[in-house]
Amino acid sequence: MCGTAAPSCALPWNTGGGAGATFQNVQLKFMLLWLILFLPLASFALIALRLLKHPARAAAVSVGSAVASAIMALLAFDQDSAADCGCTLTWLDVGGLKIEISLMWDELARLMTLIVTCGGALIHIYSL
């Protein structure tokens, strides 16, 4: 668990961050986390909607997104652990209902992200 309060989110209009972390490091880390999460989803949507008739291009997009996610996971893994608490975004706020999305970035999440993304990239490359 975090020893300090988690920032609401490290977006350009927020100034939160963990103890001793610079705003730029926190912002870069959480931007990488969201990209690692949504880049494969975006490539899936692109392939499903546009590239089904072009298998070579679809393979290039698929492998490229898997390798890019692995590289971003390596970059996020290498950063200092001063701001490892998390990032919370409000997903839905209707009346009295407030649903938030959070990303927790601790040592276990860091290691598992690295293993899954690098393993997935190797599987994509081997499938060519």
Disulfide bonds with the S-S distance in Angstrom:
Cys9-Cys87 2.36
